[in-house]
Amino acid sequence: MKVLLITLGAIVLIGLVCGGSLLGTRNELVTEREAVKAAFTQVDVDLQRRLDLIPNLVETVKGFAKQELAVTDSVTSARAAMIGAKTPAERIAANQQLESALGRLFVVVENYPNIKSDQNFLRLQDELAGTENRIAVTRRRYNETVQKYNTDIELFPKNIAAAIFGFKREDAYFTADAAAKEAPKVKF
């Protein structure tokens, strides 16, 4: 009888230790999943700041370069796509479209020296450059947070808790646009 009670006590103790460890791991994964959401929210805030600056920038360029309506229209439609995107993956794709359109807008600016000397444009360009830097930093933090979360749900023994409690990989990373991999061509 004593042996049976000791064995039962040991089994209960092992069960409590394993269960406590499992719940502790679950709580860590919940914290990391929420960190991923918070990191994306910060990226979203910076992207929204950029979206708020764009209409003023476009109007300033339109005033100087009326014949370049296709470029300003592409920026406007890319901004609309960004506003309409709901999921992180949609926002990332819309963001790449917007970055491409902004790149074309700045090519137009290079062709019109009067735009580059306009104080409103210079101020908006500085604000946009600062915002782009903030976006780059928050994107990096977001990608690092996603990487840590994804790594943790794949590693043993956390992968057991992840499978039991239904944690899934987060596959929405910010990546460089394919056009960004090509060196810009400067012509004089």
N, C-alpha and C positions, 0 to 999 in steps of 0.2 A: 504494500500500500504506500509506504514511504517513497519507494522508487517511482511509482506511478505519479505521485504528487510532485516530486522533484522534476520528473520528465515533463509533466504538464506545465509546471512553473517555468521551466526553461523554454518550452515552446511558446508560452505566452510572452515571456520576456523578449525572445527573438522576434516574435510577431510585432511587439510594440516598438522595438528598435527599427525594424524594417519599415513599418508603417510610418513612424515618425520621420525617418529618412526620406521616404517617398513623398510625404506631404511637404517636407522642407524643400525638396527638389521641385515640386509642383509650384510652390510659392516663388521660388527663384525664377522659374520659367514665366510665371504670370508677370513678375516684375520686369523681366526682359521684354516680353511682348508689349507691355505698356510703354516701355522705353522706346521701342520701335515706333509706336503710334505717336508718342510725344515728339520724337525726332522728326517724323514726317510732318507733324503739325507745324514745327518751327520752319521747315523748308517751305511749307505752304504759306506761312506768314510772309516770308521773304519774297516768294513768288507773287503774292498779292501786292506787295509794295511795288514790285516791278510793274505789275499790271496797272496800278494806279498812276504810275509815271508815264506810261506809254502814250495815252491820248494827248497829253501836253506836248510830248516830243513829236508825235506825228503831226499835230497841228502846226507846230513851228516849222517843220520841214515842208509841209504842204504850202505854207505861205511863201516859201522861197522857190520850191521846185514843183510847180503845178503840173508839169508834164510827166512827173514820175508817179502818177496816181496808182499804177499797178503795184509798185513797191509799198506805198503807204497802205493800200488796200490789203495787201498780203499780211502786213503787220496787224492791221485791224482784225482780219479774219482769224489769224493765229491767236490773237488775244481772246477773241470770242470762243475759240475752241478750248483755250486754257480755262476760261471761266466755266464752260459747260462740262469740263471733265470732272468725274465724280470719284473714281477709284485712284489709288496711287499709281497704278500702271497707266491709266488714261492721262493723269496729270503729267507723268514723266514723258509720254509720247507727245502730248500737246506742248510741253515745255521745249522739246527738241524742235518742233515746228516753229515755235516763237523765236527761239534763238537763231534759227536759220533766217527767218524774216528780218529780225533785227540786224543781222549781219549784212543783208542786202540793203537795208536802210542806211547803214553807215557807209556803204560803198557810194550811195547816192550823195551823202553828205560830203564825201571827198571830192565829188565833182562840182560842188557849189561852195566856193570859198566864203561867200557872204553868210552862209548858214553857220560855218564854223566860227565866225567872228561875232555872231549875235549873242548878246548876254543871256537871254532866256535859254537859248539852245545850250550854251556852255554850262549854265547852272543845271539844266536838266541832264545833260550828258554826265556831269560830275556826280549827280545824285544816282543816275543809273549805273555808273561805274562802281560806286560804293555799294549799291544794292547787289550788283553782280558778284562782288567780292563776298558779301554776306551770304549770298546763295551758294557760292562755291564752298564756303566753310560749313554751312548747315547741311549741304549735300554729303560732304565728306563724313560728317558726324552721323548722319542718317545711315550711310552705307556701312560705317563701322559698327553701328548698333545692330543693324540687320545681320551683318556677318557674325557678330558675337552670339546673337540669338540663334541663328541657323547652325552655328558650330555646336552650341550647347545642346540643341535638341537632337544632334546626331551622335554625340559622344556618350559612351557607356559610363555610368548607369542612368544618366539623365534621359537617354533615348527611351528607356523603359517607361519612365514617368510621362514623357512626351506622348508615347503611344497610348498609354492608359487614359490620359486626360485629354487626348485629342489635339495636341499642339501640332501645327502645320508649319512648314517652311514658309518664309516670306521671300518671294521671288522678285519683288519690285525694287530693283537697284537703279540708281541713277548711273548712266554710262555716258561716255563721250559720244557725240554725234559723229557719224562716219565722215562728214565733211571736215570736222575739227582735226582729223588725222592728217590732212593735207596742209602743207605749208602755204601760207598766203603768197600770192604773186603780186609784187609791187612793180608798177610800171611808171616811168617818168617820161 
